[in-house]
Amino acid sequence: MSDSWAGARRILNEWRSRPGADWPIVLLLTGLHLTVVALTGSGDLLGRPGREQRLEIYTTGATVVAVVGGFATAAIAQYAAASGRRMRALRATERLAAQLRRNWLSVLSATLLIAGVCLLAIILDVTERDPGGVHWMVEAALFLGFLRAYRLLWLFHTVIIATDRDLADPAPEPQQLPL
């Protein structure tokens, strides 16, 4: 059992280190859902409601992703302000530092992209049944949002753990403080 968890953990770590891997996952999930809807004629959650409700969904999506963007900015500020021994090690280890930077940028760029897609959908979705499939574009953006939200949680967790451990280190004695 531990071997299967180790394999799953390795795959998860590989995925975390490559934010670009989110794109094929988004395409796969959206494509699978589109195929299921085309074959069964049911399950189209965003295509089922009328135009007014879809517009509300698009507006809510843009709003939620803007709030998440605020959390991402707060997390970056927390990362930048942390100065303990472990945080310095995270920043100084090139592989880890590069991985953190890629993930921060992927989360921030996704918030802009998803909000833009949701706002564009408001403009493009002009008919009651959405024959052009604008809602599929929004669905893909929301899948991307779910993946990037996980990355944001992982980044928060990483920074919080390192910061907490640094704060738990005993304070140096006054005679040991560098002057």
N, C-alpha and C positions, 0 to 999 in steps of 0.2 A: 504494500500500500504506500509506503513512504517513497518508493521509486516512482510511482505514478505522480505523486505530489511534487517530487523533485523535477520531473519532466514538465509538468504543468507550470511550475514556478520558473523554470528556465525559459519556456516559451513566453510567459508573461514578461519576464525581464528583457528578453529580446524585443518584444513588441514595444515595451516602454522606451527602449533606447532608440526606436525608429518611428517618430511621429508620422512620417510619410506612409507608413504601413496602414494608417487609418483609411486612406483613400481607396485602396482595393477592397477593404472590409466594407466600406460604405457602398461601393458599387455592387459588391456581392449581395449584401443585405437588401438593398433597394431592388436589384435585379430579381432576387428570389421572391420578394414580396410581389413585384410586378407580375412575375410568372404565375404565382399562385392565384392572383386576382384574375389574370387572363384565362387561366384554365378552369377556375371554379366559379367565376362571376361574383364572388363575395370576398369580404375581408378588406375592402378598400376604405380604410378608416378616414382618410382625409378627403377622398373623392365622394364619399357618401353624403355628407352634409351639404346643405345649400350654400350659395355664394356668401351670404351674410355670415354664416357660422364659420366658413373657411377663412374669411377676412379676419374674424375675431381670433382664430387660431394663429394666423400669420402675425397679427399684431402682438398677441401674447408671446409667441416665439421670439419676436424681436425684443420685447421687453425683458423677458427672462434672460436671454443671452446678454443683454446690456448689464443686467444685475450681476451675472456671472463674471462678465468682464471687469466689473468693479472688484469682485472678490479676487480675481487674478491679479489685479493691480495691487491690492492689499497684500497678497501673498508675496509678490515681488518686493514690495517695500520691506516686509518682514525678513525676507532672504537677504536683502541688501543691508539691513540694519544689524543683523546678527553678527557677532564678532568673536564668538568663542572658538576654542581650539578645534572642535569638530567641524564647525562651519568653515573655518579657514582651510581645513583639510578637504572638505567638499569642493571648495573653490579652487584649491591648488592641484587637486588630482585631475589632470586634463580630461581623462575619459568621463569622469563623473560631472565635471564642470560643463563639458560640452553637451552631455546628455541633458543636464538641467536646463541649459540655455535653449537647446532645441525644443524641449518640452514647453518652456515658458513662451517662446515665440509661437509655437504651434497653437497653444491655447489662446493667446492674444489675437493672432491672425484669424483663427477660427471664429472668435466672437465677432469680429468685423465682417467676415464673410457670411456667417449665418444671419446676422442682423440684416445685411444687405440683401441676401436672398429672400428673406421674409418680407422686406419692404418692397422689393421688386415684384414679388408675387402679388402684393396688394394692387400694384399697377397692372399687371398682366392678366390676372384672373378676373375677367369681365363678364363671364356668362354664368348662368345658373348651374350648369353641369360640368364645367371645366373640361371641354373636349380637347384642349391643347395639352393637358397634363401638367399644368403649373404645380399642382399639389405634389407631384412626384419629385419635383425639384426641391420643394420644401421638405418632403420626407427625407430625402438624401441629406439635406442640411441638418435636419434634426438628428439623424443617425450620427453624423459627424459631431454634433453637439454632445451626444451621450458619450461618445468615445473620448472627446476632449475634456468633458467634465470629470471622467475617471482620472485622466492625466492630472487635472488640477487638484483633485483630492489626493493623489499620490504625491504631488509636489508639496502640498500643504503638510501632509503626514511626514515626509522626509525632513522638511525644515523644522517642524515642531519637535520631532524626536531629537534631532541634532541639537536644537536650541535648549530643550529641556535637559538633555544630558550634560550640556555645557554648564547650565545653571546649577546642576546638582554637584558639580565638581567643588571640592572644598576651596574656600577662599585662601589665598596665600597669607602667611603670617606677615605682620608689618615689616619685620626685618628682611623678608624675602622679596618685597616689592622692589622692582627696578626703579632707580631714581635718575 
